[in-house]
């Protein structure tokens, strides 16, 4: 989840590394730090807080490593910030991941006279490296790796050697190829302004980079040919382009995302006994919508499993089963583990992935890219919509049909024009401490996603329930102080959800309804209504998600929350 970057070349490393960290900050922003090598000395600057805190400082050197932290072991603090130096200041490392046996290693090293300066698991790596070093940095890394249990990507420099070593096992790491300079980073966003030529490291691989050379080795010290890929997007796509926040920009990009995603095609077989969808967070809610659509259109039974739970099961899978992994980043640790488990049990795997050549994309049997483009805001928006399109396209493919929605892009564009109206509604409810979300059928996972968005960026407690479950407990919470967002378009379950709204109003609860244009009954019943156009019933999820995203956004903005970097969260969850 942390962000790491390394540079070796002819430029001053520090300003370049700061810019790279800014692009990686969505991976974690508890602390940040940089270490450079200059005149056979390691120079270190690190601080608790955002990358911004590093800009007032400058240390020389043409080689360096840097880190922005999402805390796991040890609270956010100066001492727990990366990079970490060895006891004699010969080595420095930055690390993303979790070293599960660090307490055992730490105790062993202490008994050998090593002093620790932090509470982190990461620091053991640098002391092990120093212990193994006999003059060859790559050799020291290879000797250190067998001692480490857990997931990691790390970069290491030595004060004397004009090289950086990066190693990967379970956390992403990419090499960037420049002219008389080379890079290592957690993802391409950190280096895209410098190069589009990259090498993606696989698990159990390390890279040795110098200004003129890149070599890739397995952990068995076998050199492999470097497969160079060209990144398909550019730095402009990762800029705010005049919007106040990345999240708002990405919400407004959704018509284009839908247009692009409608060109997704599937070539995998259409006959499956069972389908299991594995995902986490927002992606899992796209999966739940997909379950309804696949079962409705293709008549294939679908189960949705939270990847962090599925990975610990003994799944009943075979060659006639399809496991679909949904992930924006393609690096989600739990989803990757679920894919590997599914393959071990003989199932066919399909990845619906946004980031090209990510780990899950490389490991599944079939991959389809969702075409959302780079998503910088931590709270996912356009990626979710692209995942919905992919699920619909898959459902119709499995049914031997074609999915057509010729007016969908225009419809979504029109819904975005409700932005100011939704902002005014947000002003009425931003002070709420709790908000309930309800829906039925496909509207229930949309309620889940709406509640999640609100929680993520505004820190308001929100819960979603199937509307029919209100009477089984949650209605006890209803009061004048707890508004309910009711998703109630004119679909097959309209009258049932409408009745639930009446139950809420009978108990003096306030209702914000998302309803179909022209619904005078809801207009009279609800306190506030966001009207969406009447569309084919199957297409309502695309129309409903936009108001839910905008409502969460505006509530958070009115509260002056850090929308693009909400507390305690990171964009890509690459550790368990």
Secondary structure, 3 states (H helix, E strand, C coil): CCEEEEEECCCCHHHHHHHHHHHHHHHCCCEEEEEEECCCCEEEEEEECCHHHHCCCCCCCCEEEEEEECCCCCCCCCCCCCCEECCCCCEEEEEEEEECCHHHHHHHHHHCCCCCCCCCCCHHHHHHHHHHCCCCHHHHHHHHHCCCCEEEEEEEEECCCCCEEEEEEECCCEEEECCCCEEEECCHHHCCCCCCEEEECCCCEEEEECCCCEEEEECCCCEECCCCEECCCCHHHHCCCCCCCHHHHHHHCHHHHHHHHCCCCCCCCCCCCEEEEEECHHHHHHHHHHHHHHHHHCCCCEEEEEHHHHCCCCCCCCCCEEEEEEECCCCCHHHHHHHHHHHHCCCEEEEEECCCCCHHHHHCCEEEECCCCCCCCCCCCHHHHHHHHHHHHHHHHHCCCCCCCCCHHHHHHHHHCCHHHHHHHHHHHCCCCEEEEEECCHHHHHHHHHHHHHHHHHCCEEEEEEHHHHHHCHHHHCECCEEEEEEECCCCCHHHHHHHHHHHHHCCCCEEEEEECCCHHHHHHCCEEEEECCCCHHHHHHHHHHHHHHHHHHHHHHCCCCCCCCCCCCCCCCCC
